[in-house]
Amino acid sequence: MSASYRQPGVVLTDRRFTVPLDHADPAGETIELYAREAVASDQAHRDDLPWLVYLQGGPGFGANRFIGRPAWLGRALKEYRVLLLDQRGTGASTPANRQTLPLRGGPAEQADYLTRFRADAIVRDCEAIRPQVTGGAPWTVLGQSFGGFCTVAYLSLAPEGLHTALITGGLPSLDAHADDVYRAAYPRIERKVAAHYDRYPQDVERARRIADHLLTHDVVLPNGYRLTVEAFQSLGIMLGGSEGSHRLHFLLEDAFVRTPHGTELSDAFQEEVQGLLSYAGHPLYALVHEAIYGQDARPTNWSAERVRAEFPRFDAAKTLAGDEPLMFTGESVHPWMFDCDPALRPLRETAELLAARTDWTPLYDPARLAANEVPAAAAVYHDDMYVDTAHALGTARGIRGLRTWVTDEFEHDGVRAGGPRVLDRLLALARDEA
């Protein structure tokens, strides 16, 4: 039975769907998907509105946790009923984590299971539930970040299910290997770190001091996370968001406290850091993040870790031996995370098997994209830390009829930070009104 309830300006209804684990075997094992249907309060009794399904970024994050009506959602609710889908393995859908994955068997069985959690499976899930939601009518998809990757896969695999495709910060390369993705990423991260230090020059010394402390002390956070200097550097993932630089600055400014035993990292610092670094709430992100780039017989093989060695400025020990600023890192997953994070430790062997996998299938169909007839628009954020602009624009050129809005007004989270403006612009582009 569906449950409906109200938040300010919106009526929400819980929806649950059952879909095949493997869409190639529709009579086989099933998993559950959870979603929330959202309708504006003043339209709660109208059933003639078209549908928009929102595909969250990630992979590994649920789409349904908010209070009230975020600005982008308020804009969407003016003319759509919105389905906020917890993609497979995320949120309240059938979970995939250290507690549940052992139900599959050992690491080999777990790795096999997780190969079905990429963009192609998410598209097939959407197509399986669409008739139940829309009565069979095509719907509009709004894909944020990895949700945009899924939207490009949707245009490749099942364009007949789409009325309109809208993408924010999520145009993937159609053929780049993970190594290509990270070779493009590290220079962007350097620019973001440099911009942060230009804004907050006092953070140069603060970051070096914390890193030096971590190189000379064994620090275990209250939740059991082992805080190494590499883990500290990974806090740079925040620099890709609109408020990230400011949040990082405030985190660094009060890192130390004097105690009877000398200077130590403060409880407040450690508490905040463990919340930022732990994958307990989204372990799927760490497990399949590099797998979302696998499309052929080449293994991903811990690509971000290997490619990082090509950029020696990210070596903290060498940086601290000289006088250069410490480099933070960005959106990347590394094998040491499965040693540091208690939420990931039991899954280390599973992650290794995924990294070694050589039977990835293609996610995108360039020929079908070149013949696309679905109205489509994409926001491309200039110098987006998470998605390479050159890769995004190359893909845009390969999708017939796709209109792009390249802007430096926003960071990767523009659809949330920009209020209704981003969605307004994309809808106008897709409708040929701008």
VEXDRENTI-207426 format. One record per residue (C-alpha): x, y, z; residue number from 1; residue in one letter. Coordinates in pm, 1 decimal. Layout:
// residues N
REC | X | Y | Z | NUM | A
...
***
This chain:
// residues 434
REC | 0.0 | 0.0 | 0.0 | 1 | M
REC | 133.6 | 344.0 | -92.2 | 2 | S
REC | 163.7 | 601.1 | 185.9 | 3 | A
REC | 112.4 | 971.9 | 117.0 | 4 | S
REC | 224.9 | 1258.0 | 337.9 | 5 | Y
REC | 291.5 | 1628.4 | 314.7 | 6 | R
REC | 594.0 | 1849.7 | 340.7 | 7 | Q
REC | 585.4 | 2225.4 | 278.1 | 8 | P
REC | 451.7 | 2280.8 | -72.2 | 9 | G
REC | 458.8 | 1918.1 | -180.9 | 10 | V
REC | 263.3 | 1595.2 | -141.2 | 11 | V
REC | 479.2 | 1282.9 | -139.8 | 12 | L
REC | 370.0 | 926.1 | -203.7 | 13 | T
REC | 589.1 | 622.7 | -144.2 | 14 | D
REC | 613.2 | 381.8 | -438.0 | 15 | R
REC | 773.5 | 38.8 | -451.8 | 16 | R
REC | 847.3 | -167.3 | -760.7 | 17 | F
REC | 984.6 | -514.3 | -824.9 | 18 | T
REC | 1225.7 | -555.6 | -1117.2 | 19 | V
REC | 1450.6 | -837.6 | -1241.2 | 20 | P
REC | 1803.4 | -838.0 | -1105.7 | 21 | L
REC | 1913.5 | -931.1 | -1458.2 | 22 | D
REC | 1682.3 | -791.6 | -1725.4 | 23 | H
REC | 1814.9 | -1055.9 | -1965.4 | 24 | A
REC | 1650.1 | -1310.2 | -1733.9 | 25 | D
REC | 1309.6 | -1157.1 | -1654.5 | 26 | P
REC | 1186.2 | -1475.9 | -1488.0 | 27 | A
REC | 1484.8 | -1492.5 | -1253.2 | 28 | G
REC | 1572.2 | -1325.0 | -926.0 | 29 | E
REC | 1414.5 | -989.0 | -848.2 | 30 | T
REC | 1511.1 | -683.5 | -647.0 | 31 | I
REC | 1306.1 | -395.6 | -511.0 | 32 | E
REC | 1317.1 | -31.4 | -615.4 | 33 | L
REC | 1188.8 | 248.8 | -395.5 | 34 | Y
REC | 1071.3 | 587.1 | -517.6 | 35 | A
REC | 881.7 | 890.6 | -397.6 | 36 | R
REC | 618.7 | 1049.1 | -616.1 | 37 | E
REC | 608.3 | 1426.1 | -568.4 | 38 | A
REC | 323.2 | 1658.3 | -664.7 | 39 | V
REC | 283.1 | 2026.1 | -579.0 | 40 | A
REC | 31.8 | 2074.3 | -296.7 | 41 | S
REC | -196.0 | 2284.5 | -514.2 | 42 | D
REC | -193.4 | 2015.5 | -783.6 | 43 | Q
REC | -225.0 | 1713.1 | -560.1 | 44 | A
REC | -552.0 | 1598.2 | -718.1 | 45 | H
REC | -451.0 | 1643.5 | -1081.2 | 46 | R
REC | -358.6 | 1322.1 | -1258.7 | 47 | D
REC | -312.6 | 1471.1 | -1604.3 | 48 | D
REC | 35.2 | 1611.3 | -1550.0 | 49 | L
REC | 322.7 | 1456.5 | -1747.2 | 50 | P
REC | 594.6 | 1270.6 | -1559.9 | 51 | W
REC | 956.3 | 1359.7 | -1491.4 | 52 | L
REC | 1188.4 | 1099.7 | -1336.5 | 53 | V
REC | 1491.9 | 1231.3 | -1150.6 | 54 | Y
REC | 1812.7 | 1028.1 | -1167.3 | 55 | L
REC | 2050.8 | 1124.3 | -889.2 | 56 | Q
REC | 2427.6 | 1151.5 | -909.9 | 57 | G
REC | 2661.8 | 893.8 | -770.4 | 58 | G
REC | 2668.8 | 607.2 | -832.7 | 59 | P
REC | 2540.7 | 494.4 | -497.2 | 60 | G
REC | 2330.8 | 783.2 | -366.3 | 61 | F
REC | 1954.8 | 780.5 | -310.4 | 62 | G
REC | 1743.3 | 1059.0 | -458.0 | 63 | A
REC | 1477.2 | 1106.2 | -196.3 | 64 | N
REC | 1614.8 | 1276.3 | 111.7 | 65 | R
REC | 1502.8 | 1634.7 | 142.4 | 66 | F
REC | 1280.1 | 1854.5 | 354.8 | 67 | I
REC | 1030.2 | 2076.7 | 182.1 | 68 | G
REC | 1071.2 | 2160.1 | -183.2 | 69 | R
REC | 1419.9 | 2234.0 | -321.9 | 70 | P
REC | 1413.6 | 2511.6 | -581.5 | 71 | A
REC | 1473.5 | 2281.5 | -879.7 | 72 | W
REC | 1195.8 | 2052.2 | -762.6 | 73 | L
REC | 960.9 | 2345.1 | -713.0 | 74 | G
REC | 1025.9 | 2446.9 | -1072.8 | 75 | R
REC | 968.5 | 2092.9 | -1198.4 | 76 | A
REC | 642.9 | 2061.2 | -1003.5 | 77 | L
REC | 494.3 | 2355.6 | -1188.4 | 78 | K
REC | 432.0 | 2127.4 | -1483.7 | 79 | E
REC | 528.1 | 1770.6 | -1389.9 | 80 | Y
REC | 461.8 | 1497.4 | -1146.4 | 81 | R
REC | 809.7 | 1397.0 | -1033.5 | 82 | V
REC | 934.9 | 1047.5 | -952.3 | 83 | L
REC | 1237.2 | 1057.9 | -722.0 | 84 | L
REC | 1392.3 | 717.6 | -778.8 | 85 | L
REC | 1632.5 | 542.3 | -546.1 | 86 | D
REC | 1838.6 | 366.4 | -812.0 | 87 | Q
REC | 1911.3 | -1.0 | -753.0 | 88 | R
REC | 2127.0 | -59.6 | -448.1 | 89 | G
REC | 2072.9 | 291.1 | -306.6 | 90 | T
REC | 1851.3 | 456.0 | -47.2 | 91 | G
REC | 1552.0 | 241.5 | 40.3 | 92 | A
REC | 1586.0 | 13.6 | -263.6 | 93 | S
REC | 1730.0 | -334.9 | -206.5 | 94 | T
REC | 2061.7 | -238.8 | -43.3 | 95 | P
REC | 2412.0 | -341.4 | -143.9 | 96 | A
REC | 2658.2 | -300.0 | 144.3 | 97 | N
REC | 2891.1 | -489.2 | 378.0 | 98 | R
REC | 2592.3 | -622.1 | 573.3 | 99 | Q
REC | 2384.3 | -745.4 | 279.7 | 100 | T
REC | 2635.9 | -849.8 | 14.3 | 101 | L
REC | 2746.4 | -1164.2 | 205.2 | 102 | P
REC | 2395.4 | -1295.4 | 135.8 | 103 | L
REC | 2515.0 | -1334.5 | -224.2 | 104 | R
REC | 2802.7 | -1559.9 | -122.7 | 105 | G
REC | 3175.9 | -1488.7 | -129.8 | 106 | G
REC | 3365.0 | -1206.1 | -301.0 | 107 | P
REC | 3335.2 | -1362.8 | -647.8 | 108 | A
REC | 2957.1 | -1388.7 | -621.1 | 109 | E
REC | 2937.3 | -1038.1 | -478.7 | 110 | Q
REC | 3143.5 | -896.5 | -766.4 | 111 | A
REC | 2922.8 | -1073.5 | -1022.0 | 112 | D
REC | 2615.9 | -926.6 | -852.4 | 113 | Y
REC | 2758.0 | -573.5 | -858.9 | 114 | L
REC | 2823.2 | -579.9 | -1232.4 | 115 | T
REC | 2445.1 | -531.7 | -1262.7 | 116 | R
REC | 2449.1 | -192.7 | -1091.6 | 117 | F
REC | 2565.7 | 24.4 | -1379.1 | 118 | R
REC | 2384.7 | 269.1 | -1605.8 | 119 | A
REC | 2247.0 | 6.0 | -1845.6 | 120 | D
REC | 2068.0 | -178.7 | -1565.0 | 121 | A
REC | 1928.4 | 146.7 | -1426.4 | 122 | I
REC | 1785.4 | 231.5 | -1769.2 | 123 | V
REC | 1622.7 | -110.9 | -1791.2 | 124 | R
REC | 1477.7 | -55.9 | -1442.5 | 125 | D
REC | 1325.9 | 272.5 | -1556.3 | 126 | C
REC | 1171.6 | 106.1 | -1858.6 | 127 | E
REC | 1032.6 | -175.5 | -1641.8 | 128 | A
REC | 854.0 | 63.8 | -1405.9 | 129 | I
REC | 753.9 | 335.3 | -1655.6 | 130 | R
REC | 432.2 | 159.9 | -1769.8 | 131 | P
REC | 323.8 | 131.4 | -1406.1 | 132 | Q
REC | 384.6 | 501.9 | -1348.1 | 133 | V
REC | 281.1 | 669.7 | -1672.6 | 134 | T
REC | 47.9 | 411.6 | -1821.5 | 135 | G
REC | 301.2 | 360.0 | -2098.5 | 136 | G
REC | 353.2 | 722.3 | -2201.4 | 137 | A
REC | 711.5 | 844.4 | -2246.9 | 138 | P
REC | 845.5 | 1056.7 | -1964.0 | 139 | W
REC | 1104.0 | 1327.6 | -1920.4 | 140 | T
REC | 1427.4 | 1235.3 | -1744.0 | 141 | V
REC | 1644.0 | 1477.5 | -1549.3 | 142 | L
REC | 1989.0 | 1326.9 | -1492.4 | 143 | G
REC | 2232.2 | 1489.8 | -1250.0 | 144 | Q
REC | 2600.1 | 1386.5 | -1274.4 | 145 | S
REC | 2598.6 | 1003.1 | -1290.9 | 146 | F
REC | 2227.5 | 1039.4 | -1355.2 | 147 | G
REC | 2333.9 | 1216.6 | -1675.5 | 148 | G
REC | 2549.2 | 916.6 | -1766.7 | 149 | F
REC | 2234.6 | 706.5 | -1720.6 | 150 | C
REC | 2040.1 | 949.0 | -1940.6 | 151 | T
REC | 2290.6 | 910.5 | -2225.1 | 152 | V
REC | 2260.2 | 533.8 | -2181.4 | 153 | A
REC | 1881.4 | 578.3 | -2193.6 | 154 | Y
REC | 1910.1 | 762.0 | -2526.7 | 155 | L
REC | 2126.1 | 471.4 | -2646.8 | 156 | S
REC | 1919.4 | 179.3 | -2520.9 | 157 | L
REC | 1555.3 | 287.2 | -2500.6 | 158 | A
REC | 1489.5 | 631.1 | -2651.7 | 159 | P
REC | 1127.8 | 530.9 | -2713.2 | 160 | E
REC | 1071.5 | 570.5 | -2338.3 | 161 | G
REC | 1174.2 | 936.8 | -2337.0 | 162 | L
REC | 974.5 | 1246.6 | -2414.0 | 163 | H
REC | 1265.3 | 1479.5 | -2324.9 | 164 | T
REC | 1616.5 | 1426.9 | -2187.4 | 165 | A
REC | 1769.3 | 1687.4 | -1954.7 | 166 | L
REC | 2125.0 | 1653.4 | -1823.9 | 167 | I
REC | 2308.5 | 1858.2 | -1561.7 | 168 | T
REC | 2682.9 | 1809.1 | -1522.1 | 169 | G
REC | 2668.5 | 1456.2 | -1657.1 | 170 | G
REC | 2773.9 | 1409.0 | -2018.3 | 171 | L
REC | 3017.2 | 1114.1 | -2014.5 | 172 | P
REC | 3279.5 | 1034.3 | -2271.9 | 173 | S
REC | 3135.7 | 770.1 | -2501.2 | 174 | L
REC | 3458.0 | 574.4 | -2533.8 | 175 | D
REC | 3716.6 | 693.9 | -2279.9 | 176 | A
REC | 3878.1 | 434.4 | -2053.9 | 177 | H
REC | 3895.4 | 518.0 | -1683.7 | 178 | A
REC | 4264.2 | 605.5 | -1732.3 | 179 | D
REC | 4165.0 | 876.3 | -1981.1 | 180 | D
REC | 3906.8 | 1009.3 | -1736.5 | 181 | V
REC | 4160.9 | 1047.3 | -1454.7 | 182 | Y
REC | 4438.9 | 1184.6 | -1673.1 | 183 | R
REC | 4198.5 | 1464.6 | -1755.4 | 184 | A
REC | 4080.4 | 1493.8 | -1393.9 | 185 | A
REC | 4402.4 | 1551.5 | -1200.0 | 186 | Y
REC | 4493.0 | 1878.6 | -1376.3 | 187 | P
REC | 4139.5 | 2007.2 | -1309.6 | 188 | R
REC | 4176.8 | 1916.5 | -944.4 | 189 | I
REC | 4504.9 | 2107.1 | -930.4 | 190 | E
REC | 4324.8 | 2415.4 | -1061.6 | 191 | R
REC | 4050.4 | 2381.2 | -801.4 | 192 | K
REC | 4305.4 | 2345.4 | -521.2 | 193 | V
REC | 4499.9 | 2646.4 | -648.2 | 194 | A
REC | 4178.3 | 2851.0 | -656.9 | 195 | A
REC | 4102.8 | 2745.6 | -299.4 | 196 | H
REC | 4444.3 | 2856.1 | -177.1 | 197 | Y
REC | 4407.9 | 3185.4 | -363.2 | 198 | D
REC | 4081.0 | 3241.2 | -177.5 | 199 | R
REC | 4212.9 | 3122.7 | 158.9 | 200 | Y
REC | 4594.6 | 3157.5 | 157.7 | 201 | P
REC | 4609.2 | 3075.9 | 529.5 | 202 | Q
REC | 4494.4 | 2722.9 | 444.5 | 203 | D
REC | 4828.3 | 2643.9 | 278.7 | 204 | V
REC | 5002.5 | 2621.3 | 613.6 | 205 | E
REC | 4702.1 | 2467.4 | 788.9 | 206 | R
REC | 4677.7 | 2183.2 | 538.4 | 207 | A
REC | 5052.1 | 2119.5 | 550.5 | 208 | R
REC | 5042.9 | 2108.2 | 930.0 | 209 | R
REC | 4758.5 | 1855.3 | 937.5 | 210 | I
REC | 4925.0 | 1640.1 | 670.8 | 211 | A
REC | 5255.9 | 1646.4 | 859.3 | 212 | D
REC | 5074.9 | 1537.4 | 1176.7 | 213 | H
REC | 4915.6 | 1246.7 | 993.9 | 214 | L
REC | 5247.9 | 1135.2 | 850.2 | 215 | L
REC | 5394.3 | 1113.6 | 1198.4 | 216 | T
REC | 5094.3 | 991.0 | 1401.8 | 217 | H
REC | 4854.8 | 699.1 | 1377.8 | 218 | D
REC | 4511.8 | 862.4 | 1392.0 | 219 | V
REC | 4197.8 | 650.7 | 1419.5 | 220 | V
REC | 3870.0 | 840.5 | 1412.5 | 221 | L
REC | 3588.8 | 761.1 | 1658.6 | 222 | P
REC | 3409.3 | 538.0 | 1406.2 | 223 | N
REC | 3722.9 | 329.9 | 1345.9 | 224 | G
REC | 3828.6 | 504.9 | 1024.4 | 225 | Y
REC | 4208.1 | 522.9 | 995.0 | 226 | R
REC | 4287.7 | 881.4 | 896.0 | 227 | L
REC | 4594.8 | 873.2 | 673.3 | 228 | T
REC | 4736.8 | 1165.3 | 481.7 | 229 | V
REC | 4589.9 | 1022.5 | 159.5 | 230 | E
REC | 4248.0 | 1008.6 | 323.2 | 231 | A
REC | 4288.2 | 1368.8 | 436.8 | 232 | F
REC | 4379.7 | 1472.3 | 83.1 | 233 | Q
REC | 4061.3 | 1311.7 | -47.4 | 234 | S
REC | 3859.7 | 1580.6 | 130.9 | 235 | L
REC | 3930.7 | 1782.7 | -181.1 | 236 | G
REC | 3621.6 | 1618.4 | -328.6 | 237 | I
REC | 3435.3 | 1906.3 | -164.3 | 238 | M
REC | 3601.8 | 2158.5 | -395.2 | 239 | L
REC | 3373.5 | 2062.1 | -682.7 | 240 | G
REC | 3062.8 | 2202.8 | -513.3 | 241 | G
REC | 2940.1 | 2559.4 | -485.8 | 242 | S
REC | 3010.5 | 2580.9 | -111.0 | 243 | E
REC | 3290.7 | 2327.2 | -96.2 | 244 | G
REC | 3586.2 | 2563.4 | -73.5 | 245 | S
REC | 3427.8 | 2750.4 | 216.5 | 246 | H
REC | 3336.4 | 2430.5 | 397.0 | 247 | R
REC | 3692.0 | 2300.7 | 360.4 | 248 | L
REC | 3831.4 | 2627.0 | 494.1 | 249 | H
REC | 3615.4 | 2618.8 | 806.9 | 250 | F
REC | 3708.5 | 2256.2 | 862.5 | 251 | L
REC | 4080.3 | 2334.6 | 851.7 | 252 | L
REC | 4080.6 | 2646.2 | 1066.6 | 253 | E
REC | 4014.7 | 2471.0 | 1400.0 | 254 | D
REC | 4178.4 | 2134.1 | 1340.0 | 255 | A
REC | 4409.8 | 2133.6 | 1644.3 | 256 | F
REC | 4361.0 | 2169.3 | 2017.4 | 257 | V
REC | 4612.6 | 2185.7 | 2304.0 | 258 | R
REC | 4586.5 | 1901.1 | 2555.9 | 259 | T
REC | 4792.2 | 1785.2 | 2856.9 | 260 | P
REC | 4958.4 | 1542.9 | 2615.1 | 261 | H
REC | 5047.0 | 1804.3 | 2358.3 | 262 | G
REC | 4874.5 | 1924.5 | 2043.6 | 263 | T
REC | 4615.4 | 1687.0 | 1899.4 | 264 | E
REC | 4349.7 | 1689.3 | 1630.9 | 265 | L
REC | 4034.1 | 1818.9 | 1795.2 | 266 | S
REC | 3729.7 | 1603.0 | 1858.2 | 267 | D
REC | 3521.8 | 1845.1 | 1651.6 | 268 | A
REC | 3757.3 | 1811.7 | 1353.7 | 269 | F
REC | 3765.1 | 1434.2 | 1378.9 | 270 | Q
REC | 3387.5 | 1410.8 | 1410.1 | 271 | E
REC | 3329.1 | 1617.3 | 1098.1 | 272 | E
REC | 3601.1 | 1443.0 | 899.3 | 273 | V
REC | 3466.0 | 1095.8 | 969.9 | 274 | Q
REC | 3125.9 | 1202.8 | 841.2 | 275 | G
REC | 3282.1 | 1336.6 | 522.4 | 276 | L
REC | 3504.4 | 1035.4 | 456.5 | 277 | L
REC | 3290.5 | 739.9 | 561.5 | 278 | S
REC | 3122.9 | 535.3 | 288.3 | 279 | Y
REC | 2883.1 | 371.1 | 533.2 | 280 | A
REC | 2587.6 | 552.5 | 378.4 | 281 | G
REC | 2689.1 | 495.8 | 14.9 | 282 | H
REC | 2929.5 | 199.5 | -18.3 | 283 | P
REC | 2812.7 | 130.4 | -373.1 | 284 | L
REC | 2987.3 | 449.6 | -480.8 | 285 | Y
REC | 3325.6 | 310.7 | -378.3 | 286 | A
REC | 3258.2 | -34.9 | -518.6 | 287 | L
REC | 3140.9 | 50.8 | -870.7 | 288 | V
REC | 3270.2 | 403.6 | -927.6 | 289 | H
REC | 3541.4 | 302.0 | -1171.6 | 290 | E
REC | 3321.3 | 27.9 | -1319.0 | 291 | A
REC | 3090.6 | 295.3 | -1463.6 | 292 | I
REC | 3370.6 | 364.6 | -1714.9 | 293 | Y
REC | 3425.4 | 0.4 | -1815.3 | 294 | G
REC | 3306.2 | -74.6 | -2169.8 | 295 | Q
REC | 3547.3 | -329.0 | -2315.4 | 296 | D
REC | 3798.4 | -597.7 | -2223.4 | 297 | A
REC | 4033.5 | -361.6 | -2041.5 | 298 | R
REC | 4020.9 | -375.8 | -1660.8 | 299 | P
REC | 3989.6 | -50.0 | -1469.7 | 300 | T
REC | 4257.3 | -185.8 | -1234.0 | 301 | N
REC | 4239.4 | 96.2 | -975.4 | 302 | W
REC | 4279.2 | 356.8 | -1244.9 | 303 | S
REC | 4271.4 | 665.3 | -1019.8 | 304 | A
REC | 4549.1 | 522.8 | -803.6 | 305 | E
REC | 4770.1 | 429.1 | -1096.4 | 306 | R
REC | 4721.2 | 755.3 | -1284.1 | 307 | V
REC | 4785.1 | 957.5 | -970.2 | 308 | R
REC | 5147.0 | 838.6 | -982.2 | 309 | A
REC | 5183.5 | 1034.8 | -1308.9 | 310 | E
REC | 5119.3 | 1356.8 | -1115.6 | 311 | F
REC | 5391.4 | 1376.5 | -847.6 | 312 | P
REC | 5251.4 | 1697.6 | -697.6 | 313 | R
REC | 4986.7 | 1479.3 | -531.1 | 314 | F
REC | 5255.0 | 1287.9 | -335.8 | 315 | D
REC | 5216.9 | 1437.1 | 12.4 | 316 | A
REC | 5548.0 | 1309.0 | 146.7 | 317 | A
REC | 5739.1 | 1479.5 | -135.6 | 318 | K
REC | 5532.9 | 1795.7 | -101.7 | 319 | T
REC | 5599.0 | 1822.6 | 270.4 | 320 | L
REC | 5971.0 | 1765.3 | 215.2 | 321 | A
REC | 5972.3 | 2082.7 | 7.0 | 322 | G
REC | 5776.0 | 2403.4 | 33.3 | 323 | D
REC | 5491.0 | 2342.8 | -211.5 | 324 | E
REC | 5126.6 | 2349.5 | -98.0 | 325 | P
REC | 4962.5 | 2018.0 | -21.8 | 326 | L
REC | 4748.1 | 1896.3 | -311.0 | 327 | M
REC | 4403.0 | 1768.6 | -225.4 | 328 | F
REC | 4243.6 | 1508.2 | -451.9 | 329 | T
REC | 3893.8 | 1494.6 | -597.2 | 330 | G
REC | 3636.3 | 1240.1 | -705.9 | 331 | E
REC | 3839.7 | 922.3 | -708.2 | 332 | S
REC | 3836.2 | 583.2 | -539.6 | 333 | V
REC | 4156.2 | 414.6 | -420.8 | 334 | H
REC | 4239.5 | 69.5 | -281.2 | 335 | P
REC | 4357.4 | 215.0 | 51.5 | 336 | W
REC | 3999.0 | 328.3 | 117.9 | 337 | M
REC | 3908.4 | -38.2 | 167.3 | 338 | F
REC | 4170.5 | -55.6 | 442.2 | 339 | D
REC | 4086.3 | 274.5 | 614.9 | 340 | C
REC | 3706.0 | 265.1 | 617.8 | 341 | D
REC | 3535.5 | 7.0 | 841.5 | 342 | P
REC | 3230.4 | 18.6 | 613.6 | 343 | A
REC | 3446.1 | -98.0 | 321.4 | 344 | L
REC | 3702.9 | -330.2 | 481.6 | 345 | R
REC | 3495.1 | -648.9 | 445.6 | 346 | P
REC | 3450.9 | -569.6 | 75.1 | 347 | L
REC | 3817.6 | -530.5 | -19.7 | 348 | R
REC | 3842.0 | -859.4 | -210.4 | 349 | E
REC | 3514.4 | -789.3 | -390.0 | 350 | T
REC | 3649.3 | -451.2 | -499.6 | 351 | A
REC | 3971.1 | -612.3 | -623.6 | 352 | E
REC | 3772.8 | -855.2 | -838.3 | 353 | L
REC | 3570.0 | -572.2 | -990.2 | 354 | L
REC | 3889.6 | -378.1 | -1063.9 | 355 | A
REC | 4032.9 | -681.0 | -1245.7 | 356 | A
REC | 3721.8 | -755.4 | -1449.6 | 357 | R
REC | 3765.1 | -774.2 | -1828.2 | 358 | T
REC | 3414.9 | -848.3 | -1961.6 | 359 | D
REC | 3250.1 | -506.6 | -1948.7 | 360 | W
REC | 2979.6 | -444.4 | -2207.1 | 361 | T
REC | 2925.7 | -113.8 | -2390.7 | 362 | P
REC | 2700.4 | 140.0 | -2219.8 | 363 | L
REC | 2643.9 | 378.4 | -2510.6 | 364 | Y
REC | 2548.8 | 336.3 | -2876.6 | 365 | D
REC | 2719.7 | 608.9 | -3086.1 | 366 | P
REC | 2520.5 | 520.5 | -3398.6 | 367 | A
REC | 2188.2 | 546.5 | -3221.3 | 368 | R
REC | 2292.8 | 869.8 | -3049.9 | 369 | L
REC | 2391.9 | 1015.2 | -3385.8 | 370 | A
REC | 2036.5 | 948.9 | -3505.6 | 371 | A
REC | 1868.2 | 1072.5 | -3186.4 | 372 | N
REC | 1521.3 | 1224.9 | -3218.5 | 373 | E
REC | 1447.3 | 1287.9 | -2848.7 | 374 | V
REC | 1453.0 | 1660.1 | -2756.6 | 375 | P
REC | 1757.0 | 1693.4 | -2531.5 | 376 | A
REC | 1951.9 | 1963.7 | -2349.7 | 377 | A
REC | 2253.5 | 1958.7 | -2122.1 | 378 | A
REC | 2414.3 | 2202.0 | -1879.7 | 379 | A
REC | 2791.8 | 2176.5 | -1906.8 | 380 | V
REC | 2972.3 | 2348.8 | -1621.4 | 381 | Y
REC | 3294.0 | 2510.4 | -1737.6 | 382 | H
REC | 3587.6 | 2344.1 | -1559.8 | 383 | D
REC | 3357.7 | 2106.3 | -1371.0 | 384 | D
REC | 3582.3 | 1920.9 | -1126.6 | 385 | M
REC | 3390.2 | 1595.2 | -1162.2 | 386 | Y
REC | 3319.0 | 1571.1 | -1536.2 | 387 | V
REC | 3569.3 | 1682.3 | -1798.2 | 388 | D
REC | 3437.7 | 1964.6 | -2015.0 | 389 | T
REC | 3619.8 | 1848.4 | -2328.4 | 390 | A
REC | 3481.4 | 1495.9 | -2287.1 | 391 | H
REC | 3132.1 | 1636.1 | -2228.8 | 392 | A
REC | 3137.8 | 1858.4 | -2536.0 | 393 | L
REC | 3273.9 | 1576.8 | -2751.7 | 394 | G
REC | 2977.6 | 1364.5 | -2647.6 | 395 | T
REC | 2737.3 | 1653.8 | -2705.7 | 396 | A
REC | 2855.2 | 1674.4 | -3065.0 | 397 | R
REC | 2778.6 | 1304.6 | -3104.6 | 398 | G
REC | 2413.6 | 1328.9 | -2991.6 | 399 | I
REC | 2191.9 | 1453.9 | -3270.6 | 400 | R
REC | 1980.8 | 1753.1 | -3167.2 | 401 | G
REC | 2130.5 | 1788.0 | -2819.4 | 402 | L
REC | 2156.7 | 2153.9 | -2721.8 | 403 | R
REC | 2417.7 | 2257.9 | -2465.6 | 404 | T
REC | 2446.6 | 2543.2 | -2222.0 | 405 | W
REC | 2810.0 | 2590.7 | -2123.1 | 406 | V
REC | 2833.4 | 2813.0 | -1817.0 | 407 | T
REC | 3082.7 | 2917.8 | -1550.9 | 408 | D
REC | 2809.5 | 3049.6 | -1320.0 | 409 | E
REC | 2782.8 | 2721.8 | -1133.1 | 410 | F
REC | 2985.3 | 2431.5 | -1005.9 | 411 | E
REC | 2886.4 | 2067.6 | -1043.2 | 412 | H
REC | 2588.2 | 2110.5 | -809.4 | 413 | D
REC | 2434.0 | 2387.2 | -1019.4 | 414 | G
REC | 2091.0 | 2224.0 | -1043.1 | 415 | V
REC | 2064.5 | 2247.4 | -664.0 | 416 | R
REC | 2258.6 | 2567.9 | -602.8 | 417 | A
REC | 2117.4 | 2760.7 | -896.7 | 418 | G
REC | 1755.9 | 2755.8 | -789.9 | 419 | G
REC | 1512.8 | 2719.4 | -1081.1 | 420 | P
REC | 1742.1 | 2885.1 | -1335.4 | 421 | R
REC | 1920.8 | 2572.2 | -1457.0 | 422 | V
REC | 1603.3 | 2374.3 | -1514.7 | 423 | L
REC | 1436.5 | 2678.1 | -1673.1 | 424 | D
REC | 1720.1 | 2709.3 | -1921.4 | 425 | R
REC | 1731.5 | 2340.6 | -2009.9 | 426 | L
REC | 1358.5 | 2319.2 | -2067.1 | 427 | L
REC | 1373.8 | 2624.4 | -2292.6 | 428 | A
REC | 1660.1 | 2471.7 | -2490.9 | 429 | L
REC | 1490.7 | 2136.4 | -2528.9 | 430 | A
REC | 1172.4 | 2308.4 | -2647.7 | 431 | R
REC | 1365.0 | 2527.2 | -2888.8 | 432 | D
REC | 1252.1 | 2838.2 | -2701.0 | 433 | E
REC | 1604.0 | 2971.5 | -2632.9 | 434 | A
***
